Amino acid sequence: QVQLVESGGGLVQAGGSLRLSCAASGRTFSDYRMGWFRQAPGKEREFVAAIRWSGGDAYYVDSVKGRFTISRDNAKNTVNLQMNNLKPEDTAVYYCNAVYRRANSDYAPLFGSWGQGTQVTVSS
């Protein structure tokens, strides 16, 4: 059974930065394309970013492009999300998961279970 643990969230003012981390057990990240999702209060969980097993071919939704950077360390079985120039609309609980590409710009979670997520709150 896969266990996903997200960390690194917090409270930050607009324009600030945070670095999120995700660690997993029960699965080897190198076998999967990995990604980040987020869920704002009252909203559905949405895809944010993905990175292939090799570390290349990263993809971001337009709302975070140029501000967020996804990375992975297969040796440590972790995936990270560097978030710069944060905006209030980035406020959400952030989750990681393996992802698969259903189509160009269409990524979906692969694992059936989710971690507890990590809260990111950006004040204006």
C-alpha positions in Angstrom: 0.0 0.0 0.0 1.4 3.4 -1.0 1.9 6.0 1.7 2.3 9.6 0.6 3.5 12.3 3.0 3.5 15.9 2.0 5.3 18.6 3.9 6.6 22.2 3.6 3.4 24.2 3.6 2.8 27.2 5.7 1.7 30.8 5.9 3.4 33.3 3.6 2.7 36.7 2.3 2.0 37.3 -1.4 5.3 37.3 -3.3 6.9 34.9 -0.9 8.2 31.4 -1.5 7.7 27.9 -0.2 9.2 24.5 -1.0 6.9 21.5 -0.7 8.2 18.0 -0.4 6.6 14.6 -0.9 7.9 11.3 0.3 6.4 7.9 -0.4 6.7 4.4 0.8 5.4 1.2 -0.7 6.2 2.5 -4.2 9.2 3.6 -6.2 8.7 7.0 -7.7 11.1 6.2 -10.6 8.4 3.9 -12.0 5.9 6.7 -12.3 5.4 10.2 -13.6 4.8 12.3 -10.5 2.7 15.3 -9.9 1.2 17.8 -7.5 -2.4 18.7 -7.0 -4.1 21.2 -4.9 -7.5 21.8 -3.4 -8.7 25.2 -2.4 -11.6 25.6 0.2 -14.9 24.7 -1.4 -13.2 23.7 -4.7 -12.4 20.5 -6.3 -8.9 19.1 -6.3 -7.0 20.3 -9.4 -3.8 19.3 -11.1 -0.9 21.7 -10.7 2.3 20.2 -12.1 3.9 16.9 -13.3 7.3 15.5 -14.1 8.3 12.3 -15.8 10.4 9.6 -14.3 13.6 11.0 -16.0 13.1 14.4 -14.5 12.4 16.0 -17.9 9.2 17.0 -19.7 7.7 18.9 -16.8 4.3 20.4 -17.3 2.5 23.1 -15.4 -0.9 24.6 -15.5 -0.9 28.1 -16.8 -1.8 29.7 -13.5 1.5 28.6 -12.0 3.8 28.5 -15.0 6.9 30.5 -14.5 6.4 30.6 -10.7 6.4 26.9 -9.7 9.1 24.3 -10.4 8.6 20.6 -9.9 11.6 18.4 -9.3 12.3 14.8 -8.2 15.0 12.8 -6.6 14.4 9.2 -7.5 17.2 8.0 -5.3 15.5 9.6 -2.3 12.0 8.7 -3.6 10.8 12.2 -3.2 9.2 14.9 -5.4 9.3 18.6 -4.7 7.5 21.7 -5.7 9.3 25.0 -5.4 6.7 27.8 -5.3 7.9 31.4 -5.9 6.0 34.6 -6.2 3.0 33.1 -4.4 -0.4 34.6 -4.8 -3.5 34.5 -2.6 -5.1 32.3 -5.2 -2.5 29.7 -4.6 -4.0 29.1 -1.1 -4.9 25.4 -1.0 -4.0 22.1 0.5 -1.3 20.6 -1.8 -1.1 16.9 -2.5 1.3 14.7 -4.4 0.5 11.6 -6.4 1.6 9.6 -9.3 0.0 10.8 -12.5 -0.7 9.7 -16.0 -1.3 11.7 -19.0 -4.7 11.1 -20.6 -4.0 13.7 -23.3 -1.9 16.7 -23.8 -2.5 19.0 -20.8 -4.7 16.4 -19.2 -3.1 14.7 -16.2 -4.9 12.6 -13.6 -3.9 10.9 -10.4 -2.8 7.3 -10.6 -2.8 6.1 -7.0 -6.1 5.6 -5.3 -4.9 6.9 -2.0 -3.9 10.4 -1.0 -1.7 11.8 1.7 -2.9 14.3 4.3 -1.7 17.1 2.1 0.1 20.2 3.3 -1.6 23.6 3.8 -0.4 26.6 1.9 -1.9 29.9 2.8 -0.9 33.1 1.0 -2.0 36.4 2.5 -2.5 39.5 0.4 
